């Protein structure tokens, strides 16, 4: 057992006890307490904002050349890389995710900081085409103070995707992690502190959304909000941002379709579908939670899928063979279970799972078995709403037109998976699906170099990619006269 963070908050470069509501971090595998501490209060947030404003406006930060800012990001990347074991241990304790997954998330976070550092090495402004007797340029400048609000399911990776490009752009960042998984974000603060980043430019403020989150959106000194979380909360934040005419990026919920055509490689499709929904115990915004199977292979494919799902190893996240661990919290497990119960009441047929596992090792944990539900209508709650758990609904389809219509029959548009050996078909369907990301013959593959975001109720804007830094900057046009003469309008 490693020593867990002590619960002090990182406010403007100083470690302090919070003065807000109590936060209890639990290990959801057995309900034991990792630590208890005070979260941030509004007074703590106001202090962090003032310190961030002062630090971000100093010449010592604003005057740094891009490659000089890059050195801080390289240092942070190295710090994460050298502490992967500790970071992954903390995140597993805080979220219940398997150790193999939290290790991968930590490596991903290191890669994110390194990627944006490398982009800064070659960062250029633009000399626009000359249309008059003026030299015209387009330059990019930091927005100022960024509020980054991250979810509980993959905190270290989500933190990096927001913090790295925002700092790279020359901003100050106020990070608000979820109260259900705050510890790894506090550990990230230690690494950022050790990089020598000027004090005030980064704070970690876990706390209640109604108290901390709202202030981090409404405060007049906040220049942009970047949020990953539920669609309902995203809508509230968007409304608040609109009152300020402030930019906001939102990565929200999903109910992503997985589509298996009759010509698909069955082994590839089954493994991809299972990974898409049951990895991370289904707690992923891009989980492939709606499965559409061509009617000609529906029964055969579904039988194999159920058999393979029943073989998944559910257990302790520290065991190397574990594939499905506990959910984040007992309250969340009960919410997932209630969705399944209502689906049964709505006519759904449970093909596997549908309950918590039995056994002494599961009694105290927030476990729920991988679940497959058939015989549901497209209008059913279980088909239309995000469950955020290991629950898959299955439906047959007739042809391309039918599956495109069914797949797009959702308020969400985050991701999609397609399995077929017919490339033209894959291309047609991928272009017809309303989703920000489409995987073909695979699922849940990510690259920091490739933009990510959603359509419809799944969000606004994109993260990652070479334009990720620009999302945290304002564009300014410059006109420089080349004639040296008075303007003719003045008749001088």
N, C-alpha and C positions, 0 to 999 in steps of 0.2 A: 504493500500500500504506500503510495507516494503522499507527500505532504500537500494538502490542498491549499489553494489561495486563502488568505486570512479574511477576506471579505472587505478589505479597505478599498475605497473607490479611487480612481485616478482622475483627479480634478485639476485641470490646468497644469499638469506636470508634477503634482504633489499627491502623495498617498494620504487619504483622509477617511475617517469614519463618516459614512453617510448619515443624514438626519431625516430620511424619509421612512416609508413603510418597511416593515420587516420582510426579508426575503429568505426563504428556506429552500436550499438546494438539496434534493433527495437523489439517491441512487434508485431508479425505478425498478431495478431487478429484485430488490428486497425491501424497499421502502425506508432503508436506513438514511440517516441525515449526513450529508457531506459537510455542510456548514450552515450557520444562520448568521445573518448580518443585516444591517440597515441599508436599504437602497437609497437612491438619490431623492432629495426633496426639491421643490421648486427653487429654494434658496441655493441649493447646490448647483442646480442648472444655471441659475443667473450668474453665479460666480464663475462657472466654467465658460459661459458665453462671453463675459467681460474679459477674462484672461485670453480667450481665443481671439477676440477682436483686437486686443492690443498686440498679441504675438503675430497675427497674420498681417497686420498693417506695417510692421517694422521693415525697414530697408534690409535688415540682415536676412530676412526671408524672401521678401518680394524681389529684391535685386539679384537673388541667386539665378545663375544661368541654369537652363534645364538640366544639363549634364551634372551640375553641382547638386541639384535636388535628387538626381538619380542615385548619388552615393548613399543617401539616407535609405532609399528603398532597397538598394543592394544589401546594406547592413541589416535591415529588417528581415530580408529574405534569408540571409545567412543565419540570423538568430533563430528563426523558425526552424530552419533545416537542422540546426544543431540541438534543437529541443523537441524533436518530433515525438520521441517516446513519452516525455512528460506531458506534452500537449494532448496527445492521443489518450493517455491515461485519464487526464482531467475531463476530457470531453466524453469519454465512455462513462465515467462516474456521473457526469452531469446529465447525460441524455439517454444512456442505456444502449447506445449504438455499439456494434461489434468493434473490437479493437482494430481489426483489419480495416474497417471503414473509416474510423477516426484517424488512423495513420495516413490513409490515402487523402483525407480531407486536409490534414496538416501539410502534406507534401504539395497539395494543390495550392494552398494558401501561400507557401513559399514561392511556388512558381508564378503566382499572380504578381507578387511584389517584384520579382525578377523581370517579368515580362514588361511591366510598365516602366521599370528603371531603364530597360533596354530601349524602349520607345522614346524615352526622354533623350537618350544619347543622340538620336537622329531627328529630334523634333524641329520642325520648320514652320515659319509663318509663310504667307503667300504673297508673291508679287503678281498682282492682277494685270490683265492685258490693258495697255494704255489706250484710252479712247479720247484723250484731250491733251492739253499742254500741262498735265499734272502727272506726277509719279503716284501710282495708286497701290496701296498695300492692304492686306487683310491680316490682322494680328489677333492673337488670342490672349486673354487675361483671366486670372482666377476670379471666381464669383465672390469669394469671401469666406463665409462660414457655412459649412455643410452639416446638416443633420442626417446621420445615417442610422436608420432603424432596421434592425435585423431580426430574423425569426429564430425559433428555438431548435429547428430540426438539423441545421448544418452550420452552426455559428461561426466556426473559424474560417470556413470557405466563404460564407456570405460576408463576413466582416472584411476579408481581404478584397473581395470584388468591389467593395464600395470605398474602403479606406485607401487602398493603393492608388487608384486613379485620381481620387480627390486630392490626396497629398501631392501626387505627381503634378497636378495642375496648379499647385501653389496655394491651395486653400488650407484652412484649419478645419478639423473634423471633430464633431461631437457624436460619439457612438453610443447608441442605446440598444443594448442586447435585451433579449427576453428575460423576464424574471424566472422563467423555468430553466434557462441554461446560460447563466451569466458568467460562469467561472472561467471558461476558456478565453473570453473577451478580456477579462482582467489579466489573464496570463499574457495575452497579446500586448497589453499595455506595458508590461515589464520589458518585453522584448523591444518595443518601440522606444521606451525610455532609454534602454541600453544602447540604442543606435545613435544617441546624441541629438535626436530631433529637438529643436528649440522648445523650451517649456511653453505650454499654453496651446500649442498647435493640435494637441490630441487629448481628448478626455473620454472616459468610459463611465456611463451614467445609467446603470440598470435601475429600473423602477416602474411604477405603475404607469400604464399608457395614458390614463386619464389625467395624471399629474405631470409626469415627466415628458411623455410623448407629445401631448398637446402643446406644452410650452416650447418644445423644440421645433414645432411647426409654426406657431403663432408669433413668436418673438420677432420684432422688427429687424433685428440684426442677422437673422438667419436668411441666407441667400438662396438656398435650395434644400429640398428634402429628397432623399432617396430611401425608399421603403420596400421591404419584402415581407409579405404576410398575407393575411386574409383579404378577400375582396371587400367585405363589409367595412373593415377598418380603412382600407385603401380609399374607398369612396369618401369616408369622413375626412381623411387627410387631404384629399383632392379638393374638397369643398373649402377647407380652411386655407389651403394654398391659393385657391382662386381669389379669395378675398384680398390677398396681398399681391395678386398678379405675379406670383413667384413660381419659377419652374419646379416641377416635381416629376420624379420617375417612380413608377410603380411596377413591381413584379409580384403579381397576385396569384389567385388560385387557379386550379385546372381540373379538368375531368377528361383527360386525354384519351383519344381512341387508339386502339391497337388493331390493325387490320391484317387478317391472314387470308390470302387468296389460295385458290385450289392448286396452283402450281408452285407454292412455296416449298422450300426445304423444311420438312416437318421438324427435324431436330433443331435447326437454327431458329425456327419460329417459336417452338416451345420454350427453348432456353431464353430467348429474348423476351417473350411475354412474361415468363416467371420473374426474370430479373427486373423487368420494367415495373412490376407491381409489388413484388414481395421483398425485394431488397430494401434496406432502410426501414423494414417493417411497414412499408407502404406510406411512410411519412415523408412524402416528397411531392412538391407541387407539380412535377412533370410525370408523376406515376401514371402508367398506362392502365387506367382503372376501368375502361370500357372496351371489351374485346368483341370484335366483329369477325365471325368465321364464315367463309363461304359455305353455303348450304350443302354443297356436294361432299364436303369433308367434315361437316359440323360434328356429327356423332363420333367419328373416329378420332378427330383431333381433340375433342373435349374429353373423351375417355382417357387418352394418353396424358393430357394436361392435368387432369384430376389425380391420376396415379402418380405422376412426377411431383405434384404439389404435396401430396401426402408423405413423400419421402424427405421433404425439406427438414433440416435439423433445426429445431427450435430450442434455444437454451441460453446459457450464460454467455454474455458478450466477450468474456475473456478466453473462452475456449476457441481454438483455431478453427474447428470444424463447424461452429455455429453459423447458420445462414440467416436466421430470423431471431432477433432478440426481443426485448420488451418494448412496449411503447414508452413515450416520454414521461407519462404521468398516469396515475390511476384514474384521475378524472377524465383524461383523454381516452383511456381504455373503455371506460363506461360510456362515453359518447359514441365511440365506434360500435360498441356492442348494441347500443340503442338503435343505431342506423340499421343494423342487420335484423334486429327484432322487428322493426317496422317494415322492412322489406319482405320478411316472411308473412307478416299480416297483410301485405299488399299482393300476395300471391307468389312471391319468389320461392324458389326451391334451392335448398342448400345442398351443394354437391360435395363439399368438404369444408371442414372448419366450422365456423359459426359459433364458436365458444372459446373460452379460455382453456389452455391445456391443463390436464390433470396430473398431479404429482406433487410431492412435498417440495421439490425445487422450484415450483411455480406458484405456490400458495401466496407468498407475500409480494409477488411481482406484478407489474402491469402488462402481463402477457395476453396475447390474443392470437389464435391460430390463423394461418393463411386460409382465406375463405373464398370460395367460388359460388356464385349465385346465378341460377338460370331461370328462365320463364318469367322474365320481368318485362314490363312495357316501357317503351322509350320515354313515356311521360312520368314514370315512377320517380320518387324522390331519390332512390338509390342510384338511379341512372343520371339524374340531373344535378345532384349536389355533391360537392367534394367531401368525401369521408375522411381522408387523410389517415388511412390505416390499411392493413393488408386485406383489402376486400375488392374482389374482381367480379364484375357483372358481364355475362356473356350473351350474345345475340347473333342469330344467323343473318346473312344477307344474300341477295340474288345475283347482283352484278355491280359494275362500277358505279353506275348512277345511283343505285339503291344505297350502297355503302357510303358514298359521298354525302348523300342527303342525311342519312342517319348520323354519320360522324359529325356533321356540321350542325346538327340539332342540339345545340348546347350554348349556354351563355358564355362559355369559356373558349379560348383559342390559344392555348399555351404550347402544346406539343402533340405529336402523332408518331406512331410507328407503323410501317408498312412492310409486309413480308411477301415477296413475289420474286420469281426468277425472270420476269418479263420487264426489261428496263423501260420500254416505252409506256407500259402500263403504270409502273412505279412513278415515272415522271408526270404522267397526266394526273394521277390521283394526288401526288404530293403537291402539285400546283393548285389543285382544286380544294384542298383542305384548308380551312381557316385556322392556321396555327403559326406561331413564330418559329418553331423548330420542327422539322420532320426527319425522322431516322428511317433508313431503308435497309432492311435485313439486319438491323441491330437496334439497340435502345439505350438511352441514358449514357451516351458517350458525349464528353464535353471537351472543349478546348478553349483556353483563355483568349485565343486569337480570333474566335468566332463569336459574333454578336449573339446575345440571348435576350429574349423578351416575349411578350404575348400580345394577342389581339383581343378585341372585345373586352369582356370582364376580366381578362387575365392580365391586363396592365397597360401601361403607357411607357414608351421609350425602350431603349436597349442598354444592356450592360455588356462589358467585355469588348474585345476587339480593338483594333487600332484607333477607332474613334471614341473609345471609352474615356480617354482623357478629355476630349473636347466636350463631353457631356457635363463636365464640371467647370467649363470656362465660358466666358462671353466673347463674342466676336466683335472686333472693332475695325472700322475702315479708316484709313489715313489717306489724305490727298495732299501732295506736296507740289506746290507750284514750281514750274521749271522756267517760266518766262522772265520773272523778276520785274514785270511791268504792272502798273495799276490796272484794275479791272475796267474794261471799256465802258461799262454802265455808268461809272462815276464822271466820265468826261474830264478827267484830269490830265 
